[in-house]
Amino acid sequence: MEIFSPLHPRRIIRLKQYITGLSGLVGYWPLWENDGAVAVNHAPDNLRTLNGITTGATVAQSGQVGKAYSFDGSDDNVNLGTSSSLDLGTTFTVLLTINPAVLTGAPVILGRIDDLGEYSTYWYFAPTGEPHKIQVSAGDGANFPTINSSSTISNGNWFQLAWTRSTDDHELFINGSTEGTVSQAINDINASSNNVYIGGDFESDPGDFRFNGLIQHVAIFDKALTAKQILKLAQIAGLA
């Protein structure tokens, strides 16, 4: 029996190999850098392009699998930019692993928000409510499909989050298990002139929309992964 170790090289390699071996991968930012201001994209088709610019976040922190970035809930972020390659279409998967330090308000963990935080054209992951659940939501200016997880998250624990869309069908997963679905037609959800940010909503000023905690293994796919694939990811990470 393999004893779980977050820094075991074999587990780190297994997770990277599994993610980068899946089709449709646009971007994969493990956030395992030991220094520097660049979060490198490890997706094979876009290797070392679509890199993130790191501001403030503390790198090389202990993660669930390998190293992670720590965000202070104030001004720390990773800016992935405005490339159209990051546009979420009618099918996608967005994946990340988090460990909240302080859950207050409704901080955006990862998302792309429109000008001045109007939340008309947008998409995001965020904790919501008390006790906190995970919410994923998207908007095209008229339609706003939203899912709130059935289970809660807590400070000091690791959670792997995944959101899939297949045409009108959206599904949220935590640690490999489905947490909710919604079916609703929606058009373009991309605020294309605005940045995709890891660590908060940096369009609203300043609000309580910034994440305090650890983040690692952020990935964007242009296809909907299967429930089996998402469970496998959680199992490799020791979260299922």
C-alpha positions as CSV (number, residue, x, y, z in Angstrom):
1,M,0.0,0.0,0.0
2,E,1.4,3.4,-1.0
3,I,1.5,5.9,1.9
4,F,0.4,9.3,0.7
5,S,3.1,11.9,0.7
6,P,2.3,15.3,-0.9
7,L,6.0,15.8,-1.9
8,H,6.6,12.3,-3.1
9,P,8.2,12.7,-6.6
10,R,6.3,9.8,-8.1
11,R,2.9,11.3,-7.1
12,I,3.8,14.7,-8.5
13,I,4.9,13.1,-11.8
14,R,1.8,11.0,-11.9
15,L,-0.5,13.9,-11.5
16,K,1.3,16.0,-14.1
17,Q,1.4,13.1,-16.6
18,Y,-2.3,12.4,-16.2
19,I,-3.3,16.1,-16.6
20,T,-1.0,16.7,-19.6
21,G,-2.0,13.4,-21.2
22,L,-5.7,14.4,-21.4
23,S,-7.0,15.8,-24.7
24,G,-8.2,19.4,-24.9
25,L,-5.8,20.8,-22.4
26,V,-5.3,24.6,-23.0
27,G,-3.4,25.6,-19.9
28,Y,-2.0,23.9,-16.8
29,W,-0.4,26.0,-14.1
30,P,0.8,23.7,-11.3
31,L,2.0,26.7,-9.3
32,W,5.0,24.8,-8.1
33,E,7.7,27.3,-8.8
34,N,10.4,27.8,-6.2
35,D,11.0,31.4,-7.1
36,G,10.3,34.1,-9.7
37,A,7.4,36.1,-10.9
38,V,6.2,33.7,-13.7
39,A,3.7,30.9,-13.3
40,V,4.6,28.6,-16.1
41,N,2.0,26.9,-18.4
42,H,2.8,23.2,-18.7
43,A,0.1,22.3,-21.3
44,P,2.0,20.5,-24.1
45,D,0.3,22.4,-26.9
46,N,0.9,25.8,-25.3
47,L,4.1,25.0,-23.3
48,R,5.6,28.2,-21.8
49,T,3.0,30.4,-23.5
50,L,0.0,31.7,-21.7
51,N,2.3,32.0,-18.6
52,G,0.9,33.8,-15.6
53,I,2.4,36.9,-14.1
54,T,2.6,36.6,-10.3
55,T,2.1,39.6,-8.1
56,G,2.6,39.3,-4.3
57,A,1.7,35.6,-3.9
58,T,4.2,33.6,-1.8
59,V,5.6,30.7,-3.8
60,A,7.0,27.3,-2.8
61,Q,4.5,26.6,0.0
62,S,3.6,23.0,0.9
63,G,0.7,21.8,-1.2
64,Q,-1.5,18.7,-1.5
65,V,0.7,17.4,-4.3
66,G,4.0,19.3,-4.6
67,K,4.4,23.0,-4.0
68,A,1.6,25.7,-4.0
69,Y,1.2,29.4,-4.0
70,S,-0.1,31.3,-1.0
71,F,-2.5,34.2,-1.5
72,D,-3.1,36.9,1.2
73,G,-6.7,37.9,0.4
74,S,-5.6,41.4,-0.4
75,D,-3.5,42.1,-3.5
76,D,-1.9,38.7,-4.3
77,N,-2.8,37.2,-7.7
78,V,-1.6,35.4,-10.8
79,N,-2.7,37.2,-14.0
80,L,-3.2,34.8,-16.9
81,G,-3.9,37.6,-19.3
82,T,-6.5,38.1,-22.0
83,S,-5.6,35.6,-24.7
84,S,-8.6,34.3,-26.7
85,S,-7.1,30.8,-26.0
86,L,-8.4,31.2,-22.5
87,D,-12.0,31.9,-23.7
88,L,-14.4,29.3,-22.3
89,G,-16.7,28.0,-25.0
90,T,-19.7,25.7,-25.1
91,T,-17.6,22.8,-23.7
92,F,-14.9,23.2,-21.1
93,T,-13.5,22.0,-17.8
94,V,-11.8,24.2,-15.3
95,L,-9.9,22.5,-12.5
96,L,-8.0,23.7,-9.4
97,T,-7.0,22.6,-5.9
98,I,-7.4,24.9,-2.9
99,N,-6.8,25.1,0.8
100,P,-8.6,28.1,2.3
101,A,-6.9,30.0,5.2
102,V,-9.7,32.5,6.0
103,L,-13.2,32.1,4.6
104,T,-15.0,35.4,4.9
105,G,-17.2,37.2,2.4
106,A,-17.3,35.8,-1.1
107,P,-13.8,35.8,-2.5
108,V,-13.3,34.8,-6.1
109,I,-10.8,32.0,-6.3
110,L,-10.4,31.9,-10.0
111,G,-12.3,33.7,-12.7
112,R,-12.7,36.3,-15.4
113,I,-14.9,39.3,-14.4
114,D,-16.1,42.1,-16.6
115,D,-15.3,45.8,-16.2
116,L,-15.8,47.3,-12.7
117,G,-17.1,44.0,-11.5
118,E,-20.6,44.4,-13.0
119,Y,-21.0,40.6,-13.1
120,S,-22.9,40.7,-16.4
121,T,-20.4,38.8,-18.6
122,Y,-18.2,36.6,-16.4
123,W,-17.3,33.2,-14.9
124,Y,-15.9,32.3,-11.5
125,F,-15.3,29.9,-8.7
126,A,-16.0,31.3,-5.2
127,P,-17.0,30.2,-1.7
128,T,-20.5,31.4,-0.7
129,G,-22.8,31.3,2.4
130,E,-22.2,30.3,6.0
131,P,-21.0,27.6,6.4
132,H,-19.2,28.0,3.1
133,K,-20.0,26.1,0.0
134,I,-18.4,26.4,-3.4
135,Q,-20.3,28.3,-6.1
136,V,-19.6,28.3,-9.8
137,S,-21.4,30.9,-11.9
138,A,-21.3,32.3,-15.4
139,G,-23.1,35.1,-17.2
140,D,-23.7,36.3,-20.7
141,G,-25.6,39.5,-19.7
142,A,-29.0,37.8,-19.8
143,N,-28.5,34.2,-18.5
144,F,-26.6,33.3,-15.3
145,P,-26.4,29.5,-14.6
146,T,-25.1,29.0,-11.1
147,I,-24.3,25.9,-9.0
148,N,-23.8,25.8,-5.2
149,S,-22.1,22.7,-3.9
150,S,-24.1,20.3,-1.7
151,S,-21.2,19.9,0.7
152,T,-19.2,22.6,2.6
153,I,-15.5,23.5,2.6
154,S,-13.5,24.5,5.6
155,N,-10.3,26.4,6.5
156,G,-7.0,24.4,6.5
157,N,-8.2,21.5,4.3
158,W,-7.5,20.7,0.7
159,F,-10.2,20.5,-1.9
160,Q,-10.0,19.7,-5.6
161,L,-12.6,21.7,-7.6
162,A,-13.8,21.0,-11.1
163,W,-16.4,22.6,-13.3
164,T,-17.5,21.1,-16.6
165,R,-19.8,22.4,-19.3
166,S,-21.2,20.4,-22.2
167,T,-23.4,22.8,-24.2
168,D,-26.2,23.7,-21.8
169,D,-25.2,21.3,-19.0
170,H,-22.9,22.4,-16.2
171,E,-21.6,20.2,-13.4
172,L,-19.6,20.9,-10.2
173,F,-17.3,18.4,-8.5
174,I,-15.4,18.5,-5.2
175,N,-12.7,15.9,-4.6
176,G,-14.0,13.8,-7.5
177,S,-17.7,13.7,-6.4
178,T,-20.5,15.5,-8.2
179,E,-21.9,18.4,-6.1
180,G,-24.6,19.8,-8.3
181,T,-25.8,20.3,-11.9
182,V,-27.7,23.0,-13.8
183,S,-28.9,23.0,-17.4
184,Q,-29.4,26.4,-18.9
185,A,-28.7,27.9,-22.3
186,I,-26.0,30.6,-22.3
187,N,-24.0,32.5,-24.9
188,D,-20.6,34.1,-24.7
189,I,-19.4,34.3,-21.0
190,N,-15.9,35.8,-21.8
191,A,-15.1,39.4,-20.9
192,S,-12.5,39.2,-23.6
193,S,-10.7,42.5,-22.8
194,N,-10.3,41.5,-19.2
195,N,-7.8,39.2,-17.5
196,V,-8.2,35.8,-16.1
197,Y,-7.1,35.9,-12.5
198,I,-6.1,33.3,-10.0
199,G,-6.6,34.6,-6.5
200,G,-9.4,37.0,-6.7
201,D,-11.7,39.5,-8.5
202,F,-9.5,42.4,-9.4
203,E,-12.1,44.3,-11.4
204,S,-14.2,45.2,-8.3
205,D,-12.5,47.7,-6.0
206,P,-11.6,46.4,-3.6
207,G,-14.5,44.5,-2.0
208,D,-14.1,41.2,-0.2
209,F,-13.5,39.3,-3.4
210,R,-10.0,38.1,-3.0
211,F,-8.9,34.7,-1.8
212,N,-6.8,34.0,1.3
213,G,-5.2,30.6,1.2
214,L,-3.3,28.1,-1.0
215,I,-3.9,27.3,-4.6
216,Q,-2.2,24.8,-7.0
217,H,-2.8,22.7,-10.1
218,V,-5.0,25.1,-12.1
219,A,-6.0,23.7,-15.5
220,I,-8.3,24.8,-18.3
221,F,-9.6,22.3,-21.0
222,D,-11.7,23.1,-24.1
223,K,-13.7,19.9,-23.5
224,A,-15.8,18.5,-20.7
225,L,-13.9,15.8,-18.8
226,T,-15.8,12.8,-17.8
227,A,-16.8,12.1,-14.2
228,K,-14.4,9.1,-14.3
229,Q,-11.5,11.3,-15.3
230,I,-12.2,13.9,-12.6
231,L,-12.4,11.1,-10.0
232,K,-9.1,9.8,-11.2
233,L,-7.5,13.2,-10.8
234,A,-8.8,13.4,-7.2
235,Q,-7.5,9.9,-6.5
236,I,-4.0,10.7,-7.7
237,A,-4.0,13.8,-5.5
238,G,-5.0,11.7,-2.5
239,L,-8.4,13.5,-2.1
240,A,-10.7,10.6,-3.1
